[in-house]
Amino acid sequence: MAQWLLQTEQWLRQVEQWVRQQPAEQLYIAIAVVVVASTLLIILHSVNRSKANTIIIAGLSGSGKTILFYQLRDGSSHQGTVTSMEPNDGVFVLHSEVDKKDKTKPVRMVDVPGHSRLRPKLDEFLPQAAGLIFVVDALDFLPNVRVAAEYLYDILTKASIVKKKIPVLILCNKSDKVTAHSKEFIRKQLEKEIDKLRTSRTAISTADVTNEYTLGVPGELFSFSQCQNQVTVAEASGLTGEVSHVEQFIREHVKP
């Protein structure tokens, strides 16, 4: 330790000596370059943050993602819509905010197809993502819990999600139905399935093999509270228009 302190002291003396030998003009230029470079980095960071105005809607096919997209845009469920094979991508003021259009910021909403072969399209929109809504069918949940947990696991372990700490809302759709499962039940079941996946997959996901992050705390049962990004659970009904929790999530992360 003493040797390290001695070496540090010698290095500081050399730096001090070098500074004293430099003309004042060069020192001023060097300081100016550092200030300008730092300012540019701050500006670039702010610009990148301002571009993050996209909310992604993901989930299994049939969970009600497209109905939710139309409900937020038009205030209508557009009953009769078919499973999307291409992303629904639009920039609009939320329907509930149309009356104050001049005072609110448009949101870019992207409904990513839920078919397993089309899920990689999700990666195209993550660089601009301010938040992600993972839609779960609360009515037909149990038969699909394993597949839904696998897809959610893939999302939560993506490097782009973890590094940017993109918030995720697990949305239990169709909660207006009498036989729909509660958000507490769905949360617990998803946590149990993801806990199993942590072992069976040995923290390697098919979604992002080269940039994978592990979930949870070793030796402890998995909980969404252990994620590096914010993960919350809420209920909604795209069919009836009860989407207040969705709108609240959007406005928390895409400011008006």
For each residue, the residues with C-beta under 8 A, 3 or more apart:
1: 4 5
2: 5 6
3: 6 7
4: 1 7 8
5: 1 2 8 9
6: 2 3 9 10
7: 3 4 10 11
8: 4 5 11 12
9: 5 6 12 13
10: 6 7 13 14
11: 7 8 14 15
12: 8 9 15 16
13: 9 10 16 17
14: 10 11 17 18
15: 11 12 18 19
16: 12 13 19 20
17: 13 14 20 21
18: 14 15 21 22
19: 15 16 22 27
20: 16 17
21: 17 18
22: 18 19 26 27
23: 26 27
24: 27 28
25: 28 29
26: 22 23 29 30
27: 19 22 23 24 30 31
28: 24 25 31 32
29: 25 26 32 33
30: 26 27 33 34
31: 27 28 34 35
32: 28 29 35 36
33: 29 30 36 37
34: 30 31 37 38
35: 31 32 38 39
36: 32 33 39 40
37: 33 34 40 41
38: 34 35 41 42
39: 35 36 42 43
40: 36 37 43 44
41: 37 38 44 45
42: 38 39 45 46
43: 39 40 46 47
44: 40 41 47 48
45: 41 42 48 49
46: 42 43 49 50
47: 43 44 50 51
48: 44 45 51 52
49: 45 46 52
50: 46 47 53
51: 47 48 128
52: 48 49 128 129 130
53: 50 105 106 107 108 128 130 254
54: 107 108 109 110 125 128 129 130
55: 107 108 109 110 129 130 131 132 133 249 250 253 254
56: 110 112 122 125 126 129 131 132 133
57: 65 68 69 109 110 111 112 132 133 135
58: 65 112 114 119 122 132 133 134 135 151 155
59: 63 64 65 114 133 134 135 136 148 151 171
60: 63 114 135 136 137 144 147 148 151
61: 83 113 114 115
62: 83 114 137 140
63: 59 60 114 135 136 137 173
64: 59 67 68 135 137 173 174 238 239
65: 57 58 59 68 69 84 111 112 114 135
66: 69 70 78 81 83 84 88 111
67: 64 70 71 77 78 79 81 238 239
68: 57 64 65 71 72 111 133 135 171 173 236 238 243 246
69: 57 65 66 72 73 88 90 109 111
70: 66 67 73 74 76 77 78 81
71: 67 68 74 75 76 77 95 238 241 243
72: 68 69 94 95 109 243 246 247 250
73: 69 70 90 92 94 95 109
74: 70 71 78 95
75: 71 95 96 241
76: 70 71
77: 67 70 71 238 239 240 241
78: 66 67 70 74 81
79: 67 239
80:
81: 66 67 70 78 84
82:
83: 61 62 66 113 114 115
84: 65 66 81 87 88 111 113 114
85: 113 115 118
86: 113
87: 84 110 111 112 113 121 125
88: 66 69 84 109 110 111
89: 108 109 110 111
90: 69 73 108 109
91: 106 107 108 109
92: 73 106 107 109
93: 97 98 101 104 105 106 107
94: 72 73 97 98 104 107 247 250
95: 71 72 73 74 75 98
96: 75 247
97: 93 94 100 101 104 256
98: 93 94 95 101
99:
100: 97 103 104
101: 93 97 98 104
102:
103: 100 256
104: 93 94 97 100 101 256
105: 53 93 254 255 256
106: 53 91 92 93
107: 53 54 55 91 92 93 94 250 254
108: 53 54 55 89 90 91 128
109: 54 55 57 69 72 73 88 89 90 91 92
110: 54 55 56 57 87 88 89 125
111: 57 65 66 68 69 84 87 88 89
112: 56 57 58 65 87 118 119 121 122 125
113: 61 83 84 85 86 87 118 119 121
114: 58 59 60 61 62 63 65 83 84 118 119
115: 61 83 85 118 119
116: 119
117:
118: 85 112 113 114 115 121
119: 58 112 113 114 115 116 122 151 154 207
120: 123 207
121: 87 112 113 118 124 125
122: 56 58 112 119 125 126 155
123: 120 126 158 160
124: 121
125: 54 56 87 110 112 121 122 128 129
126: 56 122 123 129 158 160 161 164 166
127: 160
128: 51 52 53 54 108 125
129: 52 54 55 56 125 126 132 164 166
130: 52 53 54 55 166 253 254
131: 55 56 166 167 168 169 249 250 252 253 254
132: 55 56 57 58 129 155 161 166 167 168 169
133: 55 56 57 58 59 68 168 169 171 246 249
134: 58 59 151 152 155 168 169 170 171
135: 57 58 59 60 63 64 65 68 171 173
136: 59 60 63 141 148 170 171 172 173 186 190
137: 60 62 63 64 140 141 144 173 174
138: 141 172 173 174 175 177 180 181 182 183 186 235
139: 174 177 179 180 181
140: 62 137 143 144
141: 136 137 138 144 145 148 172 181 186 189
142: 145 181 189
143: 140
144: 60 137 140 141 147 148
145: 141 142 148 149 189 190 193
146: 149 150 193
147: 60 144 150 151
148: 59 60 136 141 144 145 151 152 190 193
149: 145 146 152 153 189 190 193 194 197
150: 146 147 153 154 193 197
151: 58 59 60 119 134 147 148 154 155
152: 134 148 149 155 156 170 190 194
153: 149 150 156 157 194 197 201 205 215
154: 119 150 151 157 158 205 206 207 208
155: 58 122 132 134 151 152 158 161 168 207
156: 152 153 161 162 168 194 215 227 229 231
157: 153 154 161 162 203 205 207 208 212 213 214 215
158: 123 126 154 155 161 162 205 207 208 211 213
159: 162 163 208 211 212 213
160: 123 126 127 163 164 166 208 211
161: 126 132 155 156 157 158 164 165 166 168 229
162: 156 157 158 159 165 213 228 229
163: 159 160
164: 126 129 160 161 229
165: 161 162 228 229 230
166: 126 129 130 131 132 160 161 229
167: 131 132 229 230 231 232 249 252 253
168: 131 132 133 134 155 156 161 227 229 230 231 232
169: 131 132 133 134 231 232 233 234 245 246 249
170: 134 136 152 183 186 187 190 224 231 232 233 234
171: 59 68 133 134 135 136 233 234 235 236 245 246
172: 136 138 141 175 180 181 182 183 186 233 234 235 236
173: 63 64 68 135 136 137 138 236 237 238
174: 64 137 138 139 177 180 237 238 239
175: 138 172 180 183 235 236 237 242
176: 180 237 239 240 242
177: 138 139 174 180
178:
179: 139
180: 138 139 172 174 175 176 177
181: 138 139 141 142 172 185 186
182: 138 172 185 186 235
183: 138 170 172 175 186 187 233 234 235
184: 187 188 233
185: 181 182 188 189
186: 136 138 141 170 172 181 182 183 189 190 233
187: 170 183 184 190 191 224 233
188: 184 185 191 192
189: 141 142 145 149 185 186 192 193
190: 136 145 148 149 152 170 186 187 193 194 224
191: 187 188 194 195 221 222 223 224
192: 188 189 195 196 222
193: 145 146 148 149 150 189 190 196 197
194: 149 152 153 156 190 191 197 198 215 216 222
195: 191 192 198 199 216 221 222
196: 192 193 199 200
197: 149 150 153 193 194 200 201
198: 194 195 201 203 214 215 216 222
199: 195 196 202
200: 196 197
201: 153 197 198 204 205
202: 199
203: 157 198 212 213 214 215
204: 201 209 212
205: 153 154 157 158 201 208 209 212
206: 154 209
207: 119 120 154 155 157 158
208: 154 157 158 159 160 205 211 212
209: 204 205 206 212
210:
211: 158 159 160 208
212: 157 159 203 204 205 208 209
213: 157 158 159 162 203 228
214: 157 198 203
215: 153 156 157 194 198 203 222 226 227
216: 194 195 198 220 221 222 223 226
217: 220 226
218:
219:
220: 216 217 223 226
221: 191 195 216
222: 191 192 194 195 198 215 216 226
223: 191 216 220 226
224: 170 187 190 191 227 231 233
225: 231
226: 215 216 217 220 222 223
227: 156 168 215 224 230 231
228: 162 165 213
229: 156 161 162 164 165 166 167 168
230: 165 167 168 227
231: 156 167 168 169 170 224 225 227
232: 167 168 169 170 249
233: 169 170 171 172 183 184 186 187 224
234: 169 170 171 172 183 245 246 249
235: 138 171 172 175 182 183 245
236: 68 171 172 173 175 242 243 244 245 246
237: 173 174 175 176 240 241 242 243
238: 64 67 68 71 77 173 174 241 243
239: 64 67 77 79 174 176
240: 77 176 237
241: 71 75 77 237 238
242: 175 176 236 237
243: 68 71 72 236 237 238 246 247
244: 236 247 248
245: 169 171 234 235 236 248 249
246: 68 72 133 169 171 234 236 243 249 250
247: 72 94 96 243 244 250 251
248: 244 245 251 252
249: 55 131 133 167 169 232 234 245 246 252 253
250: 55 72 94 107 131 246 247 253 254
251: 247 248 254 255 256
252: 131 167 248 249
253: 55 130 131 167 249 250
254: 53 55 105 107 130 131 250 251
255: 105 251
256: 97 103 104 105 251
